[in-house]
Amino acid sequence: MVENVHLREITFNQDVQPTFHIAAVQTFSLLTNIAILSGVLCSAAVLLGVFLGFGRATFRVMRGKPAAIEPEFLSLHLSPQNKPAEFHARDSAQGG
């Protein structure tokens, strides 16, 4: 039985990191990647909103139309002193 033990294959100078250190590094890396992904997605959402909002208005102005037909495009009516928009139906007899 002693002859089957090979002591030359055993090494004691290996760098063994504790599992807590590895778990902490992995957790930090995961949280960092989540923060980066959240930032990228938020930036993409803002850029898409700006592009679609201003792009629509710019496209309409380039075609010679007003930037907005409906008044809600220009005001959200968040404060009580702003009156809600009033719509008037166009008469077909007036040519509109």
URHUZI-V704161 format. One record per backbone hydrogen bond with DSSP energy under -1.0 kcal/mol. CO is the residue of the C=O (numbers start at 1). NH is the residue of the N-H. If there is no record, write none. Layout:
# URHUZI-V704161
{{CO,NH} {CO,NH}}
This chain:
# URHUZI-V704161
{{2,5} {18,22} {19,23} {20,24} {21,25} {22,26} {23,27} {24,28} {25,29} {26,30} {27,31} {28,32} {29,33} {30,34} {31,35} {32,36} {33,37} {34,38} {35,39} {36,40} {37,41} {38,42} {39,43} {40,44} {41,45} {42,46} {43,47} {44,48} {45,49} {46,50} {47,51} {48,52} {49,53} {50,54} {51,55} {52,56} {53,57} {54,58} {55,59} {56,60} {57,61} {58,62} {59,63} {60,65} {61,64} {70,73} {71,74} {71,75} {79,82} {91,96}}
